[in-house]
Amino acid sequence: MDDLYKKQKESEMVSLEEATNIMKKIVDQYYKRGVEIVQTNNAYGRIIANDVHSSVNIPPCSISTKHGYAVLSSDGQGVRKVLKANLAVRINSY
């Protein structure tokens, strides 16, 4: 593991493919591979083996995953006008 921290300090940029290979190498070296079914409350610290798909569209409307405002520091200080705000979201119950 010490080698990994030494490489981390170098802050070297690698391609996505190379990063994936590095992660696979670490997983193979330090973790036992296999697939087993466990209860959700026993799944902490594990790596999921397959994709998970929901049968329900949650949330049922288009909303932002982030809340807040973005401002430019070059705009200077002072009061800013909110151009658009959606304070209430109606969610249909099923």
Secondary structure per residue as TSV (DSSP state, phi and psi in degrees):
chain	resnum	aa	ss	phi	psi
A	1	M	-	360.0	-28.0
A	2	D	H	-60.9	-35.8
A	3	D	H	-61.6	-37.4
A	4	L	H	-63.0	-42.8
A	5	Y	H	-68.5	-33.9
A	6	K	H	-64.7	-42.3
A	7	K	H	-65.5	-36.7
A	8	Q	H	-62.0	-38.0
A	9	K	H	-66.0	-26.5
A	10	E	H	-72.5	-19.8
A	11	S	T	51.0	54.7
A	12	E	-	-89.0	132.5
A	13	M	-	-82.0	131.0
A	14	V	-	-126.9	161.6
A	15	S	-	-73.2	164.7
A	16	L	H	-61.3	-42.3
A	17	E	H	-62.5	-43.3
A	18	E	H	-67.2	-39.9
A	19	A	H	-62.9	-41.0
A	20	T	H	-62.1	-42.7
A	21	N	H	-64.3	-39.2
A	22	I	H	-62.6	-45.2
A	23	M	H	-63.9	-42.2
A	24	K	H	-61.6	-40.3
A	25	K	H	-62.1	-43.5
A	26	I	H	-65.7	-43.7
A	27	V	H	-62.1	-45.1
A	28	D	H	-62.8	-35.6
A	29	Q	H	-75.9	-38.8
A	30	Y	H	-110.0	-11.5
A	31	Y	S	-127.2	144.8
A	32	K	-	-79.9	126.2
A	33	R	-	-85.7	143.8
A	34	G	-	164.8	165.4
A	35	V	-	-119.9	129.6
A	36	E	-	-144.1	155.2
A	37	I	-	-97.4	125.5
A	38	V	-	-131.1	158.3
A	39	Q	-	-67.3	150.8
A	40	T	G	-56.3	-41.0
A	41	N	G	-71.2	-8.3
A	42	N	G	-106.6	8.2
A	43	A	-	-92.6	-2.2
A	44	Y	T	-59.8	131.6
A	45	G	T	84.9	3.4
A	46	R	-	-101.1	163.8
A	47	I	-	-106.9	127.7
A	48	I	-	-71.5	138.9
A	49	A	S	-88.6	-28.8
A	50	N	S	-131.5	160.5
A	51	D	-	-67.4	149.2
A	52	V	-	-111.9	130.9
A	53	H	-	-123.0	138.8
A	54	S	-	-94.7	142.4
A	55	S	S	-88.3	-3.8
A	56	V	S	-122.7	136.1
A	57	N	-	-83.3	103.7
A	58	I	S	-119.4	127.8
A	59	P	S	-74.1	157.6
A	60	P	S	-78.5	13.3
A	61	C	S	-143.2	164.8
A	62	S	-	-80.7	114.6
A	63	I	-	-136.1	158.8
A	64	S	-	-76.0	144.5
A	65	T	S	-83.0	-9.8
A	66	K	-	-120.2	146.9
A	67	H	-	-121.8	141.6
A	68	G	S	136.4	-166.7
A	69	Y	-	-129.1	148.1
A	70	A	-	-113.2	130.9
A	71	V	-	-131.9	156.7
A	72	L	-	-97.6	132.4
A	73	S	G	-66.4	-24.9
A	74	S	G	-69.8	-13.5
A	75	D	G	-73.1	-12.7
A	76	G	-	87.2	-179.5
A	77	Q	S	-91.3	162.7
A	78	G	S	127.8	-175.4
A	79	V	-	-77.2	137.4
A	80	R	-	-115.3	146.1
A	81	K	-	-89.2	131.0
A	82	V	-	-81.3	119.7
A	83	L	S	-78.5	-36.1
A	84	K	-	-150.7	133.2
A	85	A	-	-140.8	134.6
A	86	N	-	-117.3	95.6
A	87	L	-	-84.5	-20.8
A	88	A	-	-125.6	134.1
A	89	V	-	-118.9	126.8
A	90	R	-	-91.7	122.9
A	91	I	-	-112.6	122.8
A	92	N	-	-73.7	137.4
A	93	S	-	-90.9	151.0
A	94	Y	-	-99.6	360.0
